[in-house]
Amino acid sequence: MIYIYSPKHTQCYFIQVMRAMCYELNHLDDYKYKCQIISDLNTNIISSSNNVIIIFGFHDICRNKQVMNYIKNFTTIVYNSEQLHIRDWAQYLNALKNIDYIWDYSINNIELLNKKNINNTTHVPLGYSKGFIIDDSIDDTRDNKTILFIGNMNTRRYQIIGKIDNLGEDVLFLTNTWGNKYDDYVKKNNLFLNIHYYPNPILELFRIVPLLCNGCSVLSEYSYDKKLDTMYDKYVGFFKDDMSDFSSVKKDIVEKREQICADFRNELKFSDILKNSGIEELLKL
């Protein structure tokens, strides 16, 4: 059995990707294990040492000695989503050395991990999955005027949204928008922003991919990870730092939304990514 785990208090940040991961693992060809999402780690749920645990939000539990001792009993995989080049992750990186396998959607992150002598890494980016879909019936009645940003706000994000406001665009930013609230906004709106929390960031696929899967148009800054930018350039409307092309990029992705969605669905499949990464054999331990 494969268990996908994140602590209750952080699971809202990862639940969309966790659901898609669970869906895809349950649907891999000739796959002999079943997969489920859990929010507790205890022997009543995970009783066999043959089980595999995939952890999201590991940075939040790596200081917990009881949890760290517990997961040693199982094959443990951490899906890293942290931006490892941004700040000092010494304790987190040290804890990763005790993990069996590390998956990451950024090659830049993997290169940094390898430089720290953490070599049990696999590149597992995200792509289209039915596991991300909120409502198959979403149609063209969604709002194409309001641009939504969903995420925690800081000075950097306020400044960028201010620049977009100055272009005469209608921007709405939303915090603490999870679960049904998030689903309702995605059903009713088309245009979404990806603005990074830090300068020189890695492209935030956890925000972008669920939106693309649900037929939304995504406007984004470029990122520090040029490989990811190139991978998603066909599906995301990247705009320049000076906003000189913002309005034209917006117009272009709205007009091409239907084709972009079809291309993303057909060309960048999460199932193919998982198969090509070789994790099927890894999980059949």
N, C-alpha and C positions, 0 to 999 in steps of 0.2 A: 504494500500500500504506500502511496505517496501522500504526504500531508503538506499542505501549503499554509504556513503560519506567519502571522504578525500579531503583536500584542493588541488587545482590544482598543487601547487609547491611541494607537497609531494606524490601525487598520483602515480607517477612512481614507488615508493618503494613498494607500496601495490597492484597495479592494478591486478597482477596475482591472488592473493588470493581473491581480491574483485570480480573478474570475476567468479572464481570458486564458491564462496559463493553465488553469484547471481544466477548462473546456478543451484546449488543444491536446493536453496530455491524455485526456480520456478518449480522444478521437484519433490518436496516432495509429497508423496501420499496424496490425498484428501486435498491439501493445498488451502486455499481459498483466499490468497493474492497474488498479483504480486510484483515482485521485480525489481528495476532498480538502476543503478549506476549514481550518480550525483557528480559534482564538485563545486556546488554552493548551499548555503542555503538561500532560500528566499521564500516568500509567493506565488510567481508566480508558483513555483514548488511544494511546500509542503503547501497545503491549509487547510488540515483537521487535527485536534488534534488526530484523530484516527490512524494517520500514525505512523510508527515505523522508527527510524533512527539508522542505524548501523554505527558507526564511526571508521575509521582507522586513525592513526596518531593523536590521541587525545592530546598527549603531545605538539603538535604544536599549538593547538587552545585553550587549557585550560586557558591560560592567557587573552584571548580575552573576555571581559565582555559582549560585544554585542552578540557574538555567544553563550556564556553560558546562557544568558537570553533568547535567541531565542529557544534553544533546550529544555528548561524547558516546552515548550508547547506540547511536544511530548514524547512518550515512547522512551527513548534513551538507546542504548546499545553501550558500548565501547569494541572493540576487542583490548585488550592490546597485544602488541608485544615487549614491552620494557623489558630489563633485570633489574628487580627491585632490585636485590641484589647488583648491581654493584656500584651504587652511591646514593647520597641523592636525592630522588624524592619527597621531602616534599610537594611542591606546586602541583605537579601532583597528588599525593595521596590524598591530601586534596580536589582537584577538583573531583576526582573519587567518593567521598562521596555523591556528588550531582547527580550522574548518577543512572538510574534505575537498570541497569544490567551490569555486566562486564563478558566478555568471555575471556578466556586465554588458550593458548595451553600448558602451563606449570603448573603442579601441584605445583611445588616449588613456582612459582609466586603467585598462589592462596593461599598457606599456608602463605606467607608473607603478602598478603592483609588481610587475616583473622586475623592475629596477630595485624594488624593496625585497627581492628574493621571495616573492609570493607568486609561485608559478603554476598553481593548480587552477588556472583560469580558462574560461570559455567565453567567446564572444556570442552573446545571445541578444540581439536587438529586438525591437518589437515590429509588428506588422499587422495587416488586416486579420481580424478574427471575429467570428460570429459571437464569441464570448464577450465582446465589447458592446454588442448591439443592445440599445435600450428599447427601441420600438421599430419594427420592420415597416410600419405604416407611415413613417415620417415622410412628408411630401414637400412640395414647393410653396406651401403657404407660410413658411417661416419668415421671420423678420430679416430683411436684407439691409436694413439701414443702421440699426444699433449694433455697435461693436462691443462685445462682452469680454471682460477679463475676469477670470476666476482664479483667486489665489490670495495669499497673504500680501499685504501692502508694506512697502518700505519707501524710503526717500527716492531711491533710484526708479522704482516703478511709477511713483507719483510724477516724477519729472518727465518720464517718457510719455505717460498718458496726457500730461499737460501739453506736450508738443503736438500730440495727435488732436487734442481738443482745439488747439490754435489753428489747425487746418480746416476747422469747421465740421469735423467728424463728431458723431454722437457716440460717446464712449461711456459704458457702464461697467464699474468694477464691483465685484462681489467677493466677500470673504465668508468663511464658514459655510460654504455652499456644498453640501454633501448629500448623498442619498437621493431621496425623492426631489429635493430642491434642485439639485444638479440635473437630474433627469428632465424635469419640467423645462428648465432653461434650454437644454439641448433640443428638446422637441419643438420649441417655439422660435428658436433663433438659429441663424446660419453663420454669422460672422463672429469669430473668436480671435483673441489676441494671445500670443505667447510672448511674455516679457520676462526675462530672467531676473532672479533675485540678486545675483552677483554679476559684476562685470567679468568679461572673459569666461563665460559659462560654457558648459556642455549643453547641447540641445535637449530641452526637457520633454522627452518622448512620453513620459507618463501623463503629461497634459495634452500633447498633440495627437497621439495615436487614437485614443478613444473618440476624440472629436472627428477625426478623419473617417473612422469606421462608421460613425453615425451620420455621414454625409454632410458634415459641416465644412465651411471654408476657414482656413487658419492663416492668419497673418503673423509673422514672427521676425524677430531680430535674427541676424546671423549669430553663430556661436563660435566658441573656441575650437570645437571639434569639427574640422572641415570635412572629415570623412562622413560624419553623420549629416552635415549640411548637404553634401553632394547626394547622399542616399535619398534624402527627402526633398530635394530641390524641385522635383517634378510635381510634388503634391502640396507643398506649402508655399505661401506667398511671402518670400523673404524681402524685407525692405531695408534701405540704407539707414545708417545712423542719423544722417541729417534730415531724414523724412522726405527728401526731394522726390522720391518715387512712390511714396505711400499710397496716394490716391489712385495712381495708375495701376499699381500692383493689386490694390483692393478691387478695382473694376475688372481686372483681368481674371482673378480667381473666382469672382462671382459669376462672370459670364461663362467660365469653363468648369463650373462646379460639377456638373453632371459627368463630364468626361474625366475630370480629376478623380472623382469618387470611383468611377469604373476602373480606371487605371490602377489606383491604389488597391482595390479589391482583387484585381487579377494579377498584378505584378509583384506586390510586396506582401506575401502571405506569411502570417506567423507560423503556420504549419510547416511551410517550406524552410523557414529560418531554423526552426527546431530540428528538423530532419538533417539539414545541411551542417548543423553545428556538431552533430555526432552524439547528441545527448541520449538518443534512444538506447545505444549500447551502454552508456554510462549508467542509466537508470535500471538496466537489467542485471545489476550486480547480484 
